[in-house]
Amino acid sequence: MKPKVDLSKILLTSAGPLLCIIGAAAVIFGYLRGEAAVILSKAIMVCMECIGIG
């Protein structure tokens, strides 16, 4: 007899690493597009507004 393969268990165990790889790829893609500088400048403006300088 062939052993039964539990597809749901395979999907659950591979979902975490797959999502980590997709997340890392998204971060690298955003960095290469220059999004880090945009986010940093927006964060600086929000902080300056919160303390009353901006």
C-alpha positions in Angstrom: 0.0 0.0 0.0 1.1 3.5 -0.7 1.4 5.8 2.3 -1.1 8.6 2.3 0.3 12.1 1.9 -1.3 14.7 4.1 -1.3 17.8 1.8 -2.6 20.1 4.4 0.3 19.3 6.7 2.8 19.9 3.9 1.2 23.3 3.2 1.2 24.3 6.8 4.8 23.5 7.4 6.0 25.2 4.2 3.8 28.3 4.6 6.1 30.0 7.2 9.4 29.8 5.2 7.6 30.7 2.0 6.1 33.8 3.6 9.5 34.8 5.0 11.1 34.5 1.5 8.3 36.6 0.0 8.6 39.2 2.7 12.4 39.4 2.3 12.0 39.7 -1.5 9.5 42.6 -0.9 11.9 44.4 1.4 14.8 44.1 -1.0 12.6 45.2 -3.9 11.5 48.3 -1.9 15.0 49.1 -1.0 16.2 48.9 -4.6 13.4 51.3 -5.6 14.6 53.8 -3.0 11.5 53.5 -0.8 13.7 53.5 2.4 14.6 57.1 1.9 11.0 58.1 1.3 9.8 56.3 4.5 12.6 57.8 6.5 11.8 61.3 5.4 8.1 60.9 6.2 9.0 59.5 9.6 11.2 62.5 10.3 8.4 64.9 9.4 5.9 63.1 11.6 8.4 63.2 14.5 9.1 66.9 14.0 5.4 67.6 13.9 4.8 65.7 17.1 7.3 67.7 19.1 6.2 71.0 17.5 9.2 71.9 15.3 7.8 71.0 11.9 
